Amino acid sequence: MKQFISYGKQFIEQDDIDAVVDVLKSDYLTTGPVVKVFEKALSNYCGAKYCIAVANGTAALHLASLVLLNKDEKVLTTPNSFLATSNAILYAGAKPIFVDIAKDGNIDLDLCEEELKKDSSIKAIYAVSFSGRMVNQEKLKYLKDTYSIRILEDNAHAIGAVYNGIKAGSCTNSDVSIFSFHPVKHLTTAEGGAITTNSKELYEKMLTLRGHGMVKTPDMKPWEYEMRELGFNYRITDMQCALGVSQLKKLPQFVKKRFTIAKKYDDAFKDSIVKSLYTFDGKSSYHLYVVQVDFTQLKISKVELFNKMREKQIGLQLHYIPINKQPYYEKLGYGNENTPVMDRYYEECFSLPMYPLLSDDEQAYVIETLLEVLK
Ligand SMILES: *Cc1c(COP(=O)(O)O)cnc(C)c1O
């Protein structure tokens, strides 16, 4: 293999490029008509009533947290995510509580219930659809109804996922869901993100906060606007949204290709020392393909494996380092939570290349090389 195979990569075709160029030749580069087209296409796709496109997934999490959380409230979340998920809780002045994960890499909702029973000051759960696999929706609904808590689903990995008929981003059992359109995710706008919700009230608040907290109504003087909240500039451009609209049309193909790759990996590792984090059951849109290896049984360490694979032009990645063990979080007093499943996960797991453009030959090469290096 001559070309380096990374763990994730975007898929841009000529029609995507043309869509962006069309905007460049138009009157509006930003805050024009294409933002609304993208938002409408996303809310239609997910089956949510409202959608707000924003500058990136982190901005989406920030705006959602400002409307969902109050200062000092406790929020259950997962250590197995990108930093932005729990950082957003901190942005709102609230307090993340890290709960251990289940075997599939998602937050353990049974443990969440134990926490909720013990502590009535917990007001929300931030659940990440890790690797593209949505959390147990029946249990999520049960927790939301039973404990009257607010739910955010971080679906940055999971656009295109469907869990027993429930689409990621539909907010069927959550108040707000967010997406990221960073190039490694399912579809890209370079940088970009979106929020979906079925609540008109939350939608209007977040919309105002996206644009400096500014409001302009028909009864105002022509030049007038009012700043009613301390908002931000979290706008996304029309160029980016044009790319998003074009990419969204291809999402079903993208996901189908990821399914094919996932099934091939599943089959290849079935009787080997490489364990797939979960096997294909239609509940994941496979942003990541994570495998687990018990390195204590092997001569090779995880670092050596990463380095050897890199020499052979294959990029492995680790999703994720436990957030609660990051220096910043340790300074805040985190890091000593009882999370045995996450600890073991961190020792044993890593992600293999997974993206629509990964060819059959490349995939075969990844499988063959991994098994060879581990032997
Ligand atoms: C990528 C990602 C984010 C942040 O998205 P950006 O667009 O990079 O800001 C948040 N949560 C998860 C789980 C992610 O993977």
The ligand as a Gaussian input file, in Angstrom:
#p B3LYP/6-31G(d) Opt

LIG

0 1
 C      -16.537000      15.791000      16.790000
 C      -17.279000      15.715000      18.049000
 C      -17.734000      16.849000      18.732000
 C      -17.339000      18.254000      18.376000
 O      -17.604000      18.615000      17.101000
 P      -16.763000      19.802000      16.387000
 O      -17.536000      20.028000      15.139000
 O      -15.399000      19.267000      16.139000
 O      -16.771000      20.967000      17.288000
 C      -18.535000      16.671000      19.856000
 N      -18.839000      15.456000      20.308000
 C      -18.376000      14.337000      19.704000
 C      -18.761000      13.017000      20.260000
 C      -17.572000      14.436000      18.575000
 O      -17.100000      13.324000      18.002000

